[in-house]
C-alpha cells in the first residue's frame, strides 16, 4: 500500500496461527484501476487509524464473478465463486469489508448458496458503525458547508436497501447535502451495472451517465459523493464529457473522511 502502512496478507496471519478481525476484499477495480486504487488506499488508512486488525488476500483474491453472472456466463461465475469460497473457508474468514457494492452483493447474497457464508459489510456501513461507536471522529474540514450531492449505487441502494449509512457519514462532514431528483429507491443507475461496464454502448440518443450528470448539474452541487468504483468512473466520465471537471468533483466517501482528518 502507501507510505508506512504495512498491510498483511491472510497467508501471513495463518503462518502465525492467527486470524484478523476483518478481511478487506479489495476487488478488481480497487486492485487494478488507478482511480479506484485511491479508494483502496483511503479505506486502508481508515482501518489502520481506527486500530482494526485486517488483512487482504493479495494474489489469492480473484474476481467475485459478478460481471460473468450479469453477462449470462453462469459457468464462469460458479468457477470463480467456488475458487474464492475455497480460499475464504480455508482461512476461516468470518467478516469481510469491501468498498465495491458489486463485490458486497455477490459475496453477501450469492456465495451462501455455494457454501460461502460470511458477515459482509460495505465500507460505508463500517464507517457509520465506527462513528456511532465513537471510534472514528470526523470534522467537516475542507467539506464543511460545501454543497454535496450523493449518488446511490444500485447494488448498495435498491438491491440491498442501504440508504442510511452513507448519508449518516455525510452528515458528519457538516456539509450541505442536496438530494438528486432521482435518489434512494428511485435512484438512477450510472450506466455500468449488469456488466454494461465491459461492453459497447447499445443504440440510443444519450448515455445514462450523461443523463445522470445533467441531474447533478441541476442540483448545483460542488461535489458528488459515491460509494462504488463503477459509479465513480461513469460519473467522472460524464463530468468530463460535459467539460465540468473544474466545477464538479467526484469522491468516494472514504476519501472524504481521510481528507477531513488529514491522514
Buried (B, 14 or more C-beta within 10 A) or exposed (E): EEEEEEBBBBBEBBEEEEBBEBBBBBBBBBBEBEBBBBBBBBBBBBBBBBEBEBBBBBEBBBBBBBBBBBBEBEEBBBBBBBBBBEBBEEBEBBBBBBBBBBBBBBBBEBBEEBEBBBEBBBBBBBBBBBBEEEEBEBEBBEBEEBEBBBBBBBBBBBBBEBBEBBBBBBEBBBBBBBEBEBBBEEBBBBBBBBBBBEEEEEEEEEBBBBBBBEBBBEBEBBBBBBBBBBBBBBBBBBBEEBEBEEEBBBBBBBBBBBBBBEE
